[in-house]
Amino acid sequence: MTTDSIDTSVVVIGGGQAGLSVSYYLKRLGLDPGNEFVVLDRGPSTGGAWQFRWDALRIGSAHRINDLPGLDALGLSFETADRQAPAKEVVADYYRQYEEFYKFQIVRPAFVTRVENMGANLQVTFNDGHGDQFVQTDIVINATGTWGSPFIPWYPGLKSFEGRHVHTTEYTDAAEFAGQKVVVVGGGTSAIGFLLELETVAQSLTWVSRRPIEFLEDGELNLEARKSAVAMQDEAARAGRALPSIVAGTGVPRTRRIQAGIDRGLLQARPMFASIEPNGVRWENGSFQEADAIIWSTGFRPELRHLSPLKLREKEGGIVVANGTAWKDGRIFFAGYGPQASTIGAQRAGRTIARQAVATLSKLKREARDLADAEAPPVFVYQAPEPVSSSSSSSSFSFSPEPADESPAPTELDYFGDGDARDSVVPAADEPTSDGPVGEPIEETASMALDDAAEAAETGESVESVAAVEVDDDDWMRPQN
């Protein structure tokens, strides 16, 4: 079944943390939910990626879950959330209440398959379980995150393994590994959580990581390391490279539970194995470990397949993005991509992207009006006759065109030009330079800085700490070189 196209100004793809944060600020900036902006979410329910997490995961055992902007208006906070109930249920319930309170019109399930350049508009195709539906829009904000794009690095013999390959996204319960020999791969909190859950269930456990694990003292933020990790993500995004791992530069908090696991000898990671065999894994020194299952807690890649028709990808493997805006098409924004892929950064990223999206929307509307005016037929107006002199015996009337506007016709809105989307929305003056691929889409003004400071004061955070990253997962974002 198909329906006629729906028209809107902004489409937000993804109803998780990033999508809801952007939606909050879009509404705050005056856009009407369900009319001027629409949210498409593929999940069957609320909660974003959290609704798919394993049952044993609890609030507090994972990295910090930051509150959504405006969540306090509901009298809710993850700081005081239930620590005994499954995290997936708590987050889904909070997000449901949040959506209802702010009256966001979220379409679900809506699996987005394509975003296409239709000239003056973008067309978003999604499947709602009954067939393809279409939305025509001016701007797309991609907030799909990474959960739908799990990553398993390749090692020799990967396909020869006769046991189970299980990625973080497929892990449901420790009981399914009862009595098995399990190898857990990864250096983040998910890998550690699996080891702690499997300790009394599996026959044997082996933990491997490609790098040494840096355990931080309980409560230590290691702000400088986290800022550095964010900076590396930002640099890669601006250069269009594949995004590096964040957790590699931030360490793992040494909680009491983790410290107890270290003391028991459980959390002792071995170096990465060199190859995989049908019944286990082998290291370069020849040592071998039998395995019935390999749990790959090796992270994710950004989920961007639906954007492939726009041809945004660079030779280096990534997409050039600065401050959440795509270089090749300034109508495409990214929430939760690169340096924004964190739980602490959702508020600031949502605010920044919403501002830029609304400013771009205003610019596109203005240019469309200017272009329409430039193509309109000349308008003739009545011109009063010259005063009749006493010596004249006749009078005359004449019509002349209204003086033309001497300002040049806009050239940026060349949607039907040479097909280069970059030329249609980005002035030539913004061409990349060797000093930096993309100029700031919207410069931070004094008023924006005051907004940041005010919001930081409300949440109890310093403005600088907003850059600190609380990483959701895990170890790898791309294959080894």
URRA-V504094 format. One record per residue. PHI is phi in radians with two decimals (999 if undefined). OMEGA is omega in degrees with one decimal (999 if undefined). D_CENTER is the distance of its C-alpha to the mean C-alpha in Angstrom with 1 decimal. Layout:
phi = (PHI & PHI)
omega = (OMEGA & OMEGA)
d_center = (D_CENTER & D_CENTER)
This chain:
phi = (999 & -2.23 & -2.24 & -1.15 & -1.12 & -1.81 & -1.85 & -2.68 & -1.52 & -2.37 & -1.98 & -1.77 & -1.73 & 2.05 & -1.96 & -1.54 & -1.03 & -1.13 & -1.12 & -1.23 & -1.09 & -1.08 & -1.07 & -1.01 & -1.34 & -1.07 & -1.16 & -1.12 & -1.51 & 1.90 & -1.44 & -1.54 & -1.06 & 1.48 & -2.03 & -1.55 & -2.53 & -2.22 & -1.89 & -1.91 & -2.27 & -1.38 & -1.13 & -1.25 & -2.53 & -1.35 & 1.98 & 1.00 & -1.17 & -1.09 & -1.15 & -1.77 & -1.23 & -1.29 & -1.11 & -1.35 & -1.26 & -2.09 & -1.08 & 1.79 & -1.52 & -1.74 & -1.05 & -0.98 & -1.75 & -1.40 & -1.17 & -1.22 & -1.07 & 1.42 & -1.16 & -1.13 & -1.13 & -1.61 & 1.32 & -2.06 & -2.80 & -1.23 & -1.14 & -1.98 & -1.24 & -1.08 & -1.57 & -1.72 & -1.35 & -0.96 & -1.02 & -1.05 & -1.31 & -1.11 & -1.12 & -1.06 & -1.19 & -1.09 & -1.15 & -1.08 & -1.09 & -1.10 & -1.07 & -1.20 & -1.12 & -1.62 & 0.99 & -1.27 & -1.66 & -1.81 & -1.59 & -2.63 & -1.32 & -2.46 & -1.54 & -1.35 & -1.89 & -2.65 & -2.19 & -2.16 & -1.47 & -1.86 & 1.69 & -1.35 & -2.36 & -1.95 & -2.00 & -1.87 & -1.84 & -2.42 & -1.94 & -1.80 & 1.65 & -2.05 & 2.45 & -1.34 & -2.08 & -2.32 & -2.26 & -1.64 & -2.59 & -1.51 & -2.39 & -2.11 & -1.95 & -1.54 & -2.27 & -1.45 & 1.16 & -2.32 & -0.99 & -1.40 & -2.31 & -1.16 & -2.17 & -2.12 & -1.20 & -1.49 & -2.35 & -0.92 & 1.48 & -0.91 & -1.40 & -1.45 & -1.12 & -1.61 & -1.55 & -1.76 & -1.65 & -2.23 & -1.50 & -0.87 & -1.14 & -1.76 & -1.30 & -2.10 & -2.72 & -1.12 & -1.04 & -1.25 & -1.89 & -1.02 & 1.29 & -1.79 & -1.63 & -2.10 & -1.89 & -1.88 & -1.94 & 2.46 & -2.06 & -1.92 & -1.22 & -1.15 & -1.03 & -1.13 & -1.07 & -1.10 & -1.06 & -1.16 & -1.29 & -1.49 & -0.91 & -1.71 & -1.97 & -1.32 & -1.20 & -2.59 & -2.27 & -2.28 & -1.88 & -2.25 & -2.58 & -1.35 & -2.46 & -1.10 & -1.54 & -1.71 & -1.56 & -1.70 & -1.11 & -0.97 & 1.53 & -1.31 & -1.49 & 0.84 & -0.99 & -1.11 & -1.11 & -1.24 & -1.07 & -1.11 & -1.11 & -1.10 & -1.08 & -1.14 & -1.11 & -1.12 & -1.09 & -1.13 & -1.13 & -1.19 & -1.61 & 1.34 & -1.59 & -1.06 & -1.30 & -1.38 & -1.26 & -1.56 & -1.09 & -1.06 & -1.86 & -2.01 & 1.42 & -2.10 & -1.06 & -1.59 & -1.28 & -1.07 & -1.14 & -1.21 & -1.08 & -1.11 & -1.15 & -1.14 & -1.10 & -1.35 & 1.51 & -1.27 & -1.64 & -2.13 & -1.43 & -1.58 & -1.08 & -1.14 & -1.22 & -1.68 & -2.73 & -2.06 & -2.04 & -0.93 & -2.12 & 2.93 & -2.22 & -2.28 & -1.64 & -1.09 & -1.39 & 1.67 & -1.13 & -2.37 & -2.27 & -1.17 & -2.65 & -1.67 & -2.64 & -2.07 & -1.68 & -1.68 & -1.72 & -1.96 & 1.44 & -2.51 & -1.98 & -1.02 & -1.57 & -2.30 & -1.01 & -1.20 & -1.61 & -1.01 & -1.08 & -1.44 & 0.97 & -1.54 & -1.24 & -1.67 & -1.04 & -1.30 & 1.83 & -2.11 & -2.11 & -1.26 & -2.33 & -2.29 & 0.92 & 1.47 & -1.91 & -1.31 & -1.16 & -1.30 & -2.64 & -1.21 & -1.57 & -1.87 & -2.09 & -2.16 & -1.90 & 1.45 & -2.00 & 1.11 & -1.15 & -1.60 & -1.37 & -2.64 & -1.59 & -1.28 & -1.39 & -1.09 & -1.12 & -1.15 & -1.10 & -1.08 & -1.14 & -1.10 & -1.19 & -1.08 & -1.05 & -1.17 & -1.12 & -1.17 & -1.12 & -1.16 & -1.04 & -1.07 & -1.11 & -1.12 & -1.13 & -1.12 & -1.16 & -1.12 & -1.13 & -1.08 & -1.16 & -1.12 & -1.14 & -1.16 & -1.62 & -1.24 & -1.15 & -1.06 & -1.82 & -1.73 & -2.17 & -1.26 & -2.03 & -1.09 & -1.21 & -1.14 & -0.98 & -1.44 & -1.33 & -1.15 & -1.55 & -1.66 & -1.84 & -2.36 & -2.20 & -2.40 & -2.12 & -2.52 & -2.05 & -2.38 & -1.10 & -1.10 & -0.89 & -1.30 & -1.18 & -1.38 & -1.23 & -1.17 & -1.14 & -1.08 & -1.99 & -1.29 & -1.51 & -1.75 & -1.14 & -1.91 & -1.43 & -1.54 & 1.49 & -1.51 & -1.02 & -1.04 & -1.28 & -1.43 & -2.29 & -2.09 & -1.03 & -1.06 & -1.14 & -1.62 & -0.97 & -1.07 & -2.18 & -1.14 & -1.39 & 3.04 & -1.13 & -2.37 & -1.29 & -1.16 & -1.06 & -2.39 & -1.30 & -1.21 & -1.75 & -1.07 & -1.16 & -1.14 & -1.08 & -1.15 & -1.05 & -1.04 & -1.13 & -1.13 & -1.22 & -1.11 & -1.13 & -1.12 & -1.60 & 1.43 & -1.85 & -1.39 & -1.04 & -1.14 & -1.26 & -1.08 & -1.33 & -1.14 & -1.91 & -1.90 & -1.51 & -1.38 & -2.66 & -2.25 & -2.08 & -1.86 & -2.08 & -2.80 & -1.15 & -1.21 & -1.28)
omega = (176.0 & 179.1 & 174.9 & -179.8 & 173.8 & 179.7 & 176.3 & -179.0 & -176.2 & 171.0 & 173.9 & 180.0 & -179.7 & -178.7 & 175.4 & -175.4 & -178.2 & -179.0 & 179.4 & 178.2 & 177.4 & -178.2 & 178.7 & -177.2 & 173.9 & 178.5 & 179.9 & 178.7 & 171.3 & 179.2 & -175.7 & 179.6 & 178.9 & 178.7 & -179.1 & 170.0 & -176.9 & 177.1 & 177.3 & -176.7 & -175.1 & -177.9 & 178.1 & -177.7 & 178.7 & 176.0 & -178.9 & -179.0 & -178.0 & -179.1 & -178.9 & -177.4 & -177.7 & -171.4 & -173.6 & -177.4 & -178.3 & 171.6 & -179.3 & 176.1 & 175.1 & 173.6 & -177.3 & 173.6 & -177.3 & 178.8 & 173.0 & 177.9 & 179.9 & 179.3 & -178.9 & 178.3 & 178.0 & -175.6 & -177.4 & 173.0 & 176.8 & 176.5 & -178.1 & -177.1 & 179.4 & 179.2 & -177.6 & 179.9 & 176.0 & -178.5 & -178.5 & -179.5 & -179.7 & -178.1 & -179.7 & -179.8 & 178.8 & -179.3 & 178.3 & 179.1 & 180.0 & 179.7 & -179.0 & -177.3 & -178.3 & 174.5 & 174.6 & 178.5 & -175.4 & 179.6 & 176.6 & -6.7 & 179.9 & -178.8 & -177.8 & -177.7 & -177.2 & 167.2 & -173.5 & 176.2 & -179.3 & -179.2 & -179.1 & -179.2 & 170.6 & 175.9 & 178.7 & 177.7 & 177.4 & 179.9 & -179.0 & -178.3 & 179.5 & -178.1 & -178.4 & 174.0 & -174.1 & 175.6 & 173.5 & -174.6 & 175.7 & -171.8 & 174.3 & 172.7 & -177.2 & -178.7 & -174.1 & 179.3 & -173.5 & -171.7 & -178.7 & -179.5 & -179.0 & -176.6 & 172.8 & -179.2 & -179.0 & 171.1 & 179.3 & 179.1 & -176.4 & -175.9 & -179.1 & -175.4 & -176.6 & 176.5 & -177.1 & 166.0 & -178.2 & 174.5 & 178.0 & -178.1 & -176.3 & -178.3 & -180.0 & -174.8 & -179.1 & -174.9 & -177.9 & 177.7 & -177.9 & 176.9 & -177.2 & 173.7 & -170.5 & 172.2 & 179.0 & -177.0 & 176.1 & -176.2 & -177.3 & -175.0 & 177.8 & 177.9 & 179.9 & 177.7 & 178.2 & -179.9 & -179.6 & 179.0 & -175.2 & -172.0 & -177.1 & -175.2 & -177.0 & 176.1 & 176.6 & 179.6 & 175.4 & -179.7 & 177.9 & 178.6 & -178.1 & 179.7 & 175.8 & -179.6 & 176.7 & 178.3 & 179.9 & 176.3 & -177.4 & 178.5 & -178.4 & -178.2 & -175.1 & -171.4 & -177.3 & 179.1 & -178.8 & 175.1 & 179.2 & 178.9 & 177.7 & -179.6 & 178.6 & 176.8 & -178.7 & 179.7 & 180.0 & -179.5 & 179.9 & -178.9 & 179.7 & 178.6 & 172.4 & -173.2 & 178.8 & 176.6 & 174.8 & -172.2 & 179.8 & -177.3 & -174.1 & -180.0 & -178.4 & 179.8 & -179.3 & 177.8 & 178.9 & -179.7 & 179.4 & 179.0 & 177.2 & 177.2 & 175.5 & -178.7 & 179.1 & -178.3 & -179.2 & -173.5 & 175.3 & -174.7 & 172.9 & 175.2 & -177.4 & 176.8 & -176.8 & -176.5 & 179.6 & 178.4 & -175.2 & -175.5 & 178.0 & -177.2 & -176.9 & 178.6 & -177.7 & -180.0 & 177.6 & 179.2 & -171.9 & 175.7 & 176.0 & -179.1 & 171.0 & -179.1 & 172.8 & 177.2 & -177.5 & 175.0 & -168.9 & 170.1 & -168.5 & 168.2 & 176.4 & -179.0 & -171.0 & -174.6 & -177.4 & 178.8 & -174.7 & 178.6 & -179.0 & 177.8 & 179.9 & -173.1 & 178.7 & 177.7 & -177.2 & 173.8 & -179.2 & 177.4 & 178.6 & -178.0 & 175.0 & -177.5 & 176.1 & -177.3 & 178.4 & 179.2 & -172.7 & 176.6 & -175.6 & 174.9 & -178.2 & 178.8 & -178.4 & 173.9 & -178.5 & -179.3 & 176.6 & -175.6 & 179.5 & -175.6 & -179.4 & 178.6 & 177.7 & -173.0 & -172.7 & -176.6 & -176.9 & 178.5 & 179.5 & 179.9 & -178.5 & -177.1 & 178.3 & 177.6 & -177.7 & -179.8 & -179.8 & 177.8 & 178.6 & 177.9 & 178.0 & 179.5 & -179.7 & 179.0 & 180.0 & -179.7 & 178.2 & 177.4 & 179.4 & -179.8 & 178.5 & 178.7 & -178.3 & -177.6 & -178.0 & 177.8 & -179.7 & 179.5 & -180.0 & -178.2 & 179.7 & 177.1 & -177.0 & 179.1 & 174.9 & 177.6 & -178.8 & 178.5 & -179.0 & -178.1 & -177.6 & 179.0 & -178.6 & 176.2 & -179.7 & 176.2 & 177.7 & 176.9 & 177.1 & 179.9 & 173.4 & 179.7 & -178.6 & 175.0 & -176.6 & 179.1 & -177.0 & 176.9 & -179.5 & -179.5 & -175.5 & -175.8 & -176.7 & -175.3 & -178.2 & -179.3 & -174.5 & 176.9 & 179.0 & -176.6 & -179.2 & -177.2 & -173.3 & -174.7 & -177.0 & 178.4 & -178.7 & -179.4 & -178.7 & 179.0 & 179.9 & 174.4 & 179.7 & -179.9 & -178.7 & -172.7 & -171.1 & 172.7 & 179.2 & 179.5 & 175.4 & -178.7 & 175.4 & 179.1 & 179.5 & -179.9 & 177.1 & 179.0 & 177.6 & 176.3 & 179.2 & -177.9 & -179.6 & -178.9 & 176.7 & 179.1 & 179.1 & -177.1 & 179.3 & -179.3 & 170.8 & 179.2 & -178.2 & -174.5 & 179.0 & -179.9 & 179.7 & -174.0 & 167.3 & -169.3 & -178.6 & -178.5 & -71.4 & -165.2 & -174.9 & 170.5 & -179.7 & -179.3 & 173.9 & 177.7 & 999)
d_center = (30.1 & 28.4 & 28.4 & 28.6 & 25.5 & 23.9 & 23.4 & 20.9 & 19.5 & 15.7 & 13.8 & 10.6 & 9.4 & 8.5 & 10.7 & 9.4 & 9.1 & 6.2 & 7.9 & 11.2 & 10.9 & 10.3 & 13.1 & 15.3 & 15.4 & 15.9 & 18.8 & 20.0 & 20.3 & 22.4 & 20.6 & 22.0 & 19.9 & 20.9 & 22.7 & 20.9 & 17.3 & 16.5 & 13.8 & 13.8 & 13.1 & 14.5 & 15.6 & 19.3 & 18.9 & 16.9 & 15.0 & 11.8 & 12.0 & 14.8 & 17.2 & 17.5 & 18.3 & 21.9 & 24.6 & 25.8 & 22.7 & 23.4 & 22.0 & 23.1 & 23.3 & 19.6 & 17.8 & 17.8 & 15.8 & 15.4 & 16.6 & 14.7 & 16.2 & 19.6 & 19.9 & 23.1 & 24.7 & 24.9 & 26.6 & 23.9 & 22.2 & 20.9 & 23.3 & 26.1 & 24.6 & 26.8 & 26.8 & 28.9 & 27.0 & 24.4 & 20.9 & 19.6 & 22.2 & 21.8 & 18.1 & 18.6 & 21.6 & 20.1 & 17.2 & 20.0 & 22.1 & 19.3 & 18.7 & 22.5 & 23.2 & 21.1 & 22.1 & 18.7 & 19.6 & 17.1 & 18.2 & 18.2 & 18.6 & 17.0 & 15.9 & 14.6 & 16.5 & 16.7 & 15.7 & 18.9 & 20.4 & 23.4 & 24.8 & 24.6 & 21.8 & 18.9 & 19.6 & 17.1 & 18.9 & 18.2 & 20.5 & 21.6 & 24.1 & 26.8 & 25.9 & 23.7 & 22.9 & 21.9 & 20.3 & 21.2 & 19.1 & 19.0 & 15.3 & 12.1 & 8.7 & 6.2 & 4.1 & 5.5 & 4.4 & 7.7 & 10.6 & 11.9 & 12.4 & 14.8 & 16.6 & 20.4 & 22.1 & 25.3 & 28.6 & 32.1 & 33.3 & 29.9 & 31.2 & 34.6 & 33.6 & 35.5 & 33.7 & 30.2 & 26.9 & 24.5 & 20.8 & 19.1 & 17.7 & 21.4 & 23.0 & 24.6 & 27.7 & 29.9 & 33.0 & 32.2 & 32.9 & 36.2 & 38.8 & 36.6 & 36.1 & 32.4 & 30.6 & 27.2 & 25.1 & 22.5 & 22.5 & 20.0 & 20.6 & 20.1 & 22.9 & 25.1 & 24.6 & 25.7 & 28.7 & 29.8 & 29.7 & 31.5 & 34.1 & 36.8 & 35.9 & 35.6 & 38.8 & 37.3 & 34.0 & 33.0 & 30.0 & 29.0 & 26.5 & 26.3 & 26.5 & 28.4 & 26.8 & 26.8 & 27.6 & 27.2 & 29.5 & 28.5 & 26.6 & 26.2 & 23.0 & 23.8 & 22.0 & 23.0 & 21.7 & 18.3 & 18.3 & 19.4 & 16.6 & 14.1 & 16.4 & 16.4 & 12.7 & 13.0 & 16.2 & 14.9 & 12.1 & 14.9 & 17.3 & 15.4 & 16.1 & 14.5 & 12.6 & 15.0 & 15.2 & 14.5 & 17.0 & 19.7 & 20.1 & 19.8 & 22.4 & 22.9 & 24.5 & 28.2 & 28.5 & 31.9 & 30.9 & 29.6 & 32.7 & 34.9 & 33.4 & 34.0 & 37.6 & 38.2 & 37.3 & 34.5 & 31.6 & 33.1 & 30.9 & 32.7 & 31.7 & 29.8 & 32.1 & 33.1 & 33.5 & 33.3 & 36.5 & 37.3 & 38.0 & 36.1 & 34.7 & 36.7 & 36.5 & 37.9 & 41.0 & 41.8 & 41.0 & 39.7 & 38.0 & 38.4 & 35.4 & 35.0 & 31.2 & 28.5 & 25.4 & 22.5 & 20.2 & 18.6 & 14.9 & 12.3 & 10.9 & 7.6 & 8.6 & 9.7 & 13.3 & 13.5 & 12.9 & 15.9 & 18.5 & 17.2 & 18.0 & 15.3 & 15.7 & 18.1 & 21.0 & 19.6 & 17.0 & 13.7 & 12.6 & 13.9 & 11.4 & 12.9 & 11.8 & 8.7 & 11.3 & 12.3 & 15.8 & 17.3 & 16.5 & 16.0 & 15.3 & 11.8 & 9.0 & 5.4 & 3.7 & 2.5 & 4.0 & 7.7 & 9.5 & 6.9 & 6.2 & 9.1 & 10.9 & 13.1 & 10.9 & 9.3 & 12.3 & 12.8 & 9.3 & 9.8 & 13.3 & 13.0 & 10.7 & 13.1 & 16.0 & 15.2 & 14.6 & 17.9 & 19.7 & 18.8 & 19.8 & 23.0 & 23.7 & 23.4 & 25.6 & 28.1 & 28.3 & 28.8 & 31.6 & 33.1 & 33.1 & 34.8 & 37.3 & 38.1 & 38.9 & 40.9 & 44.7 & 46.8 & 48.0 & 51.7 & 53.1 & 56.6 & 58.3 & 61.3 & 64.6 & 66.3 & 68.9 & 72.2 & 74.9 & 78.4 & 79.7 & 77.3 & 78.4 & 75.1 & 71.4 & 68.3 & 64.7 & 61.8 & 58.1 & 55.6 & 51.9 & 49.6 & 48.9 & 45.8 & 42.8 & 43.2 & 39.5 & 38.0 & 36.0 & 32.2 & 31.1 & 27.3 & 27.0 & 28.3 & 26.3 & 29.3 & 30.2 & 29.8 & 26.6 & 24.5 & 21.5 & 21.2 & 24.7 & 24.0 & 21.6 & 21.9 & 25.3 & 27.1 & 27.5 & 23.8 & 24.4 & 23.1 & 25.6 & 26.4 & 25.4 & 21.8 & 20.1 & 18.7 & 20.2 & 18.4 & 17.4 & 18.7 & 20.9 & 20.8 & 24.0 & 26.4 & 25.4 & 21.7 & 22.8 & 25.0 & 22.3 & 20.3 & 23.6 & 24.4 & 21.2 & 21.5 & 25.1 & 24.2 & 22.1 & 24.5 & 22.2 & 23.2 & 21.1 & 21.0 & 19.8 & 16.4 & 15.5 & 16.6 & 14.1 & 14.6 & 13.2 & 12.8 & 14.2 & 16.2 & 18.0 & 17.3 & 14.5 & 17.1 & 20.9 & 23.6 & 25.3)
